[in-house]
Amino acid sequence: APSQSLSTRSSLRPQTFTMAEQTDVVVPEVSQYIASAGGSTGEVPTGTQQVVAKLLVPNPVAGSIIGKSGANIEQLQRSSGARIQLSRTGEFYPGTSDRVLLLSGSLHSVLTSIFLILEKVSRDGGNAGPRRTAEQEVSQVKLALSRRLCGLLIGHKGQTVRDFINDSGSTIRVQSLSELTPSDPERTITVSGARDQVLRAIALILNTLSINEDYASYMETTMQLATSQGVVLPPRSSATKNILGQVKASLMLYLADDDVGAILGRKGQTLTDIQQSARVTIKISDRSKMDPDMNEREVTISGTYSAVKLAEAMIAEKLSQSRARTSSARHDDELDGVHEEDVHM
């Protein structure tokens, strides 16, 4: 698709957003960043598809997002329509001093929330000097994404990410495989440039992910695991809570013997962690009772309905990580040459 103009502000319908303890901010209609992004199936209009963006932010930025007594984050959610969750103080993304910022909702609402956050950070950090325009302001957004989906964004020999760079005018750096351990389930993607360029690039990234068949499962797992592991603040209590949440339930899975090892972990530690985090009981059938033709074992999860669903998501994530590690060696040689360098326009 041809590049979409990112600076035609005169054609936009602005809305006014008032952040606690700051002046009004004019928010453009972010559809300009989504237009011609490609990827829409035709069944779901581009911009309305559900997405999750997992961002990594420094602690000062996290404080700016929260605001006094949480006033800013509440206003951000109301103005953007996105759900915004942030890791607790002192809880950082592994191997960094960054906190996790989880944005979820329609592509339109998530992009709006990112725009507002970038504007807030710019204002908070720009008091010492003259005000710069959006074209002059350099913005940076760092995302974390599963290895498998990261490969989708890179494309064959890096062609997809190069197309994103050419379209948006931004700089996109994908974390090198050499910086990861075999057990790391995610890689980081750092997008830098003028704010309009960064938002366009993120729109291209999220829109591309949204049409992948594995993305819906990834979104559900990311949201459930984040809360269970204390990565993000748990959702508020709501009158619309799932009425089945506390009903007793049981789920039986039939897993290949090799997959069972992934959820057992070393000396059964992974299984213990899942049971304690989700507050369920998990029983795995003995190998001696396994059907030799099917080579499968029964895994039974028991607890409340909500706990069982959470444990199911955690098991799915462990299996995904295990299979990604098994297959990553076949892809590393082809992709690593592209990943290790920054690509600039």
N, C-alpha and C positions, 0 to 999 in steps of 0.2 A: 504494500500500500504506500502511496506517496506520503511524504512527510506532511504533518498537520501543522499549520502556523500556530505558534505558541504565545504570541505576543499581541494578538489583536484584541486588546482590552475593550475597545469602543463598542464591539458587538455583543459584549457580555451583559447579562442582567445581574448587577451586584446585589448583595444582601449585606446588612450590617450586623456585625457580631460584637458584643460587648463583653470582654473578659474582665474578671474581677481585678481591680487595682491597675487597670490600664485603659487607654483611650479606645474609641471605637476602631474596628478593623473592617475594611471593606473586603468581602469574600467574593471572588468571581465564581461564576457558574463553572464547575470543574468539568463539565461535559466536553469542553475544548480539549482536555487532555485525553479523553476516552475516544473521541471521534476518529474514525479510520484506524483504530487500533487493531482491528481484525479479531478473529476468534469467535465472534458471536455465531451461535448455531442457527439463529433465525427464530428459534422457539423462545429464547430469553433475550429481550432487548439489551444491547450492550449498555452497561452501567448499572443494571438491576441485578446482575448475577451476584451470588453470595461469595465473599472472599474472606480470608484471614491473613493479616500481615503481622509477622512477628519481628518487631524492631528491637535493636539494642541501643540504649541511650545512656550517656554518662549521668552520674548521680545529680549534678546541678540541673541538668535538663529535666530529669525526673521531678525534682522539686518544683521547677517552674510549671510543669504540667499539672501537678497536684494542686498547687496554690494553698492559700491559708484555709485550713480546715477542709480541704478537698473542694473548695469553691470552683477552682479553674477546671478541674476534670469533670465536674458536674456540668458546667457550662459548655465545655467541649462536646460532651455527649449530646446535650440538647440541641446544640447548633448544627452538629454534623449528622446526627442520626446514627452514628457508629457506637458500638460498645467498646469502651476503653478500659483495659485492665493493666495494672502495673505491679511489678514484683515488689515485695516488701523491702523496707530499708535493711540493708546488709545482705540481701539475697541477690547474687549476681549470676549472670550467664557464665557457665563453666569456662575457666581459663581467662576471664576478663574481669574488669571492674565496672562493667556495664550492667544496668538493670534491664529487665525484659518488659517491653511495652507491646501488648497484644491488642490489635485493632480488628474488629470483626463487624460485618454487616454487608450492605451492598457495595459494589465497587465505587459507586458515586459517593456514598457516605464515608467510606474509608479514605478516599482521596481528599475529601473535604476536611476530615480530621487531620490528615497529614499537613495540608496547607495551613490550617490554623495553628498547628504545633510549630511548624517552621516559622510562621509569622511571630508567634509568641517568643520563641527562642531568639529570633533576630532582634526583636524590640528589647528584650531583657539584656542582650549582650551588646547592644549598639548605643547605649546611653553616653559613652565616652567620646564618640566622634560624630561626624555629620551623617545624617540619614542617607542610606543608599537605596537606589531603586531595586526592584525585583531582578532586573537584568544584571545589575552590578553585584548583588548579594550572592555569595557562594554558599550553597547549601549542601549538606551531606546526609544521606539516610543509609543506615546499615540494617540489612535484613538477615535473618537466619532461616534456612530452608533445608529440608531433607535432601540427602545426597541424590536420591533418585530424581526428584523434581528439579534439582539443580542441573542435572545432566540434560533435562528437557529444555531448560532455558539456554544452555550453552549451544545445543544443536550440534549437527555433524561438523566436526572440525571447527567449531566455534562460530558457525555462520549465523545462528539465530541471535546470539548476543551482539554480534557485529551489526546485524540489521537494526537492533534496538539502539545501538550507539549512533548509527547513521541517521536514524529517524529522529531521535530526541536531542542529539547534540551533547549528551551527557558523557561522563566517564563512568564506566561500569567495571568494577574489579571483582572477580570471583575468587574466593579463597583457594589457594593452591592445595592440591592433594598432599604435597610434601609437608604442609603445616598441620596435617591431621594425623590422628592415630587410627588404627583399624576400627576401634570401638566408637569413634565419634560419629553420631548419626546425622549431623547437620554440617553445612558449610555456610559461610557468610558471603553476602553480596553487598558491596559498597557502591552506592550511586552518588556521584558528585557532579556539581555544575550549578548554573543559575537555577533558581527555584522552579521556573517553568520547565526547564529541561529535566530536572529531577522528577517532577510530578508526571511528566509525559513518560519517562522511562518506567516509573513504577506502574503506571496504567498499562503499559505494554506487558510488563512482567506478570502482573496479577491477572490481566485478561487472558494471556496465554495459558496460565496455570488453570484458570477456571474451566476450561473446556477439556482438560485432561481427565480421563476416566478414574484416575487414582486420587484426584484432588478432593472430592467430597469426603472420602474416608480420611484423608490427611487432615482436613479441617476439623472433623469431629474428634479425631484422636488428639489433635493439638489442643483443642479447647478442654477436653476432659482431663488429659494428662497434666496440663498446666495447673489446673485447680487442685488436683489430687496431690501433686508434688509440692504444693506451696509456692509455685513459681509466680503465680499471679493472685491477686486478691480474690477470694471466693465470691461468687455472685451474691447479690443481696437476696434476702428472703422475699418471696413474692406470693401473692394470693393465687397466681396462676401456676404454682408449682405442679409438677406431674403428680397426679393423684395416686399413681402406682408407686411412687418413690419409696415408701416404707413397707410395701407389700413383700412378703417373703417370696423368693423366686429361686429357680435353679436352672442352669444352662449346661448342656452337654456338648462338648466339642470333640470331633474325631480328628486327631492330628497325627501326621506322619511321625514315626519314631525319631527321626532326625530333628524335627521341629520341637519335640518335647525337651530335648537337651537345651534349646535356646531359652525356654521359660523356666527350666530348673536352675540353670546357672551353676557356678562353681560351688560345690558342696550344698546345693539347694538354696543358695542365698537369694537368687533372683525370685524364685517362687515365694520365699518367705517375705521378701520386700513387697511383692504384689499383694499378698494376703493381708499384710499389715497396713499398707497404704489404702487399699480399697475396702478393708474390713470385711473380707469374705473368707470362706473355706474352699480350698481347691484340692480335689482328690484326683490322682492320676492312676490309671489302671496299671497293674503289674505287667512287665514285658512278657512274662510267661503266659499271660492270658490273651496276648495279641494274636489276631487273625493273621496267619502267615501269608495269606494271599493279598490281604489289604495293607499289611504292614502299618496299621494304625493303632493308636491307643486312645482310650477314653479319658477326657479331661472334664471333670464336673465342677462347676462353680456354684456355690450356694451362699445366699445372703439376702439382703433386701434387693428389690428390683434395681434401684439406682446403683447400689454397690456392685451388683453383678454386671451391669452394663459398663461400669467404669473398669472393672477387672478385665472384661472382654477387650476393651480398647487398649489397655495396658499390654495384654498378651499380644494383640495384633501389632502393636508398636515394636515389641521385642522380636517378633517373627520378621517384621519388615527390616529391622536393623540387622538381624542375623543373615537374611537372604541378601541384603545389600552388600554386606562384607564378603559374602561368598562370591558374588558376581562382580565386585568392583575391580578385581585384578584384570578382568577382561577388557575393561574400559579405560583403565588408568593410562596406558601407553598412548592411546589415541587422543585423550582429552588433555593430558597434563601440560603439553606444550603450549596450549592456548591459555590455560588457567593461570600460569605463573607470571603473566605479564599484564600490566595495565594497558588498556587500549584507549587512546585519546583521539578526539576529533580535531 
